[in-house]
Amino acid sequence: MIRSSKGEFSSSTAIVTVSTGVLASNQIEFEPALPAPWRAAIEIERMSESDALDFILARLEKVLGSGIRDRVVTSSRTRWGCDPHVLGSYAAALPGRSDARTQLAATLGGRRLFAGEATSKAHYGFAHGAYLEGKAAAERVTAMLSS
Ligand SMILES: Cc1cc2nc3c(=O)[nH]c(=O)nc-3n(C[C@H](O)[C@H](O)[C@H](O)COP(=O)(O)OP(=O)(O)OC[C@H]3O[C@@H](n4cnc5c(N)ncnc54)[C@H](O)[C@@H]3O)c2cc1C
């Protein structure tokens, strides 16, 4: 059963394609709750505004010298992390957790699949990676329903 603001839908299987940022925000409630390996696989990289500026300035200093800090009068950046439908740009696996993409892509309980750029091992971070993962998930559901 899928409950949403648009009503309730009954289905034996579901493909979840929201970003890992949306998954990590717990906007979507899963019953039963996602098992630990799936929760651990939902990783995103986040930086505050000031940390992001420091990060960039530190790199600019290496190239242009320490005087660059005084010359920067203002800064701006995109805010994909604040868009409630995105909550990030794309998924970044933490160091040593490259297996998280495989874990997220695993079929859960024979009925639920996650798909998107985050589950792609070869083309993560790209639109075509998301497309190919969605197509592969749909083919897996078709095979499951036909067997
Ligand atoms: C600034 C920027 C530039 C980029 N440039 C490129 C580029 O040049 N080339 C390229 O290949 N890729 C690019 N990408 C990456 C590409 O956009 C992503 O890899 C791709 O969109 C990921 O697709 P997805 O389906 O996994 O997730 P998304 O595109 O995030 O799709 C998830 C969907 O879930 C929906 N959703 C969210 N919350 C809910 C909810 N609670 N219930 C139901 N639905 C929900 C969203 O509205 C959205 O439609 C760029 C990304 C960014 C941020």
The ligand as a Tripos MOL2 file, in Angstrom:
@<TRIPOS>MOLECULE
LIG
   53    58     1     0     0
SMALL
NO_CHARGES

@<TRIPOS>ATOM
      1 C1         23.5310   21.4780  -10.9060 C.3       1 LIG1
      2 C2         23.4840   20.1110  -11.4990 C.ar      1 LIG1
      3 C3         23.9430   19.9160  -12.7860 C.ar      1 LIG1
      4 C4         23.9070   18.6420  -13.3520 C.ar      1 LIG1
      5 N1         24.3690   18.4780  -14.6210 N.ar      1 LIG1
      6 C5         24.3010   17.2730  -15.2060 C.ar      1 LIG1
      7 C6         24.7280   17.0940  -16.5510 C.ar      1 LIG1
      8 O1         25.1710   18.0360  -17.2280 O.2       1 LIG1
      9 N2         24.6360   15.8510  -17.1010 N.ar      1 LIG1
     10 C7         24.1390   14.7890  -16.4070 C.ar      1 LIG1
     11 O2         24.0630   13.6810  -16.9640 O.2       1 LIG1
     12 N3         23.7390   14.9220  -15.1010 N.ar      1 LIG1
     13 C8         23.8050   16.1450  -14.5020 C.ar      1 LIG1
     14 N4         23.3870   16.3000  -13.1980 N.ar      1 LIG1
     15 C9         22.9840   15.1030  -12.4370 C.3       1 LIG1
     16 C10        21.5730   14.6500  -12.7810 C.3       1 LIG1
     17 O3         20.6960   15.7560  -12.7190 O.3       1 LIG1
     18 C11        21.1900   13.5810  -11.7420 C.3       1 LIG1
     19 O4         22.1490   12.5540  -11.7090 O.3       1 LIG1
     20 C12        19.8360   12.9630  -12.0700 C.3       1 LIG1
     21 O5         18.8260   13.9440  -12.1430 O.3       1 LIG1
     22 C13        19.4760   11.9550  -10.9950 C.3       1 LIG1
     23 O6         18.2510   11.3900  -11.3450 O.3       1 LIG1
     24 P1         17.4240   10.5760  -10.2670 P.3       1 LIG1
     25 O7         16.2120   10.0820  -10.9790 O.co2     1 LIG1
     26 O8         18.3080    9.6090   -9.5740 O.co2     1 LIG1
     27 O9         17.0000   11.6550   -9.1580 O.3       1 LIG1
     28 P2         16.1650   13.0010   -9.3240 P.3       1 LIG1
     29 O10        16.3970   13.6500  -10.6550 O.co2     1 LIG1
     30 O11        16.4520   13.7990   -8.0840 O.co2     1 LIG1
     31 O12        14.6490   12.5020   -9.3330 O.3       1 LIG1
     32 C14        13.9810   12.1820   -8.1420 C.3       1 LIG1
     33 C15        12.4940   12.5100   -8.3300 C.3       1 LIG1
     34 O13        11.8010   12.1810   -7.1280 O.3       1 LIG1
     35 C16        10.8290   13.1990   -6.8870 C.3       1 LIG1
     36 N5         10.5270   13.2330   -5.4540 N.ar      1 LIG1
     37 C17        11.2330   13.8300   -4.4720 C.ar      1 LIG1
     38 N6         10.6100   13.6560   -3.2830 N.ar      1 LIG1
     39 C18         9.5140   12.9110   -3.5190 C.ar      1 LIG1
     40 C19         8.4770   12.3770   -2.6720 C.ar      1 LIG1
     41 N7          8.4600   12.5890   -1.3490 N.pl3     1 LIG1
     42 N8          7.5050   11.6600   -3.2510 N.ar      1 LIG1
     43 C20         7.5070   11.4340   -4.6050 C.ar      1 LIG1
     44 N9          8.4510   11.9150   -5.4510 N.ar      1 LIG1
     45 C21         9.4420   12.6380   -4.9050 C.ar      1 LIG1
     46 C22        11.5020   14.4790   -7.3760 C.3       1 LIG1
     47 O14        10.5390   15.4870   -7.6680 O.3       1 LIG1
     48 C23        12.2210   13.9980   -8.6320 C.3       1 LIG1
     49 O15        11.3830   14.0840   -9.7720 O.3       1 LIG1
     50 C24        23.3930   17.5540  -12.6010 C.ar      1 LIG1
     51 C25        22.9120   17.7590  -11.3090 C.ar      1 LIG1
     52 C26        22.9590   19.0180  -10.7560 C.ar      1 LIG1
     53 C27        22.3970   19.2210   -9.3780 C.3       1 LIG1
@<TRIPOS>BOND
     1     1     2 1
     2     2     3 ar
     3     2    52 ar
     4     3     4 ar
     5     4     5 ar
     6     4    50 ar
     7     5     6 ar
     8     6     7 ar
     9     6    13 1
    10     7     8 2
    11     7     9 ar
    12     9    10 ar
    13    10    11 2
    14    10    12 ar
    15    12    13 ar
    16    13    14 ar
    17    14    15 1
    18    14    50 ar
    19    15    16 1
    20    16    17 1
    21    16    18 1
    22    18    19 1
    23    18    20 1
    24    20    21 1
    25    20    22 1
    26    22    23 1
    27    23    24 1
    28    24    25 2
    29    24    26 1
    30    24    27 1
    31    27    28 1
    32    28    29 2
    33    28    30 1
    34    28    31 1
    35    31    32 1
    36    32    33 1
    37    33    34 1
    38    33    48 1
    39    34    35 1
    40    35    36 1
    41    35    46 1
    42    36    37 ar
    43    36    45 ar
    44    37    38 ar
    45    38    39 ar
    46    39    40 ar
    47    39    45 ar
    48    40    41 1
    49    40    42 ar
    50    42    43 ar
    51    43    44 ar
    52    44    45 ar
    53    46    47 1
    54    46    48 1
    55    48    49 1
    56    50    51 ar
    57    51    52 ar
    58    52    53 1
@<TRIPOS>SUBSTRUCTURE
     1 LIG1         1 GROUP 0 **** ****
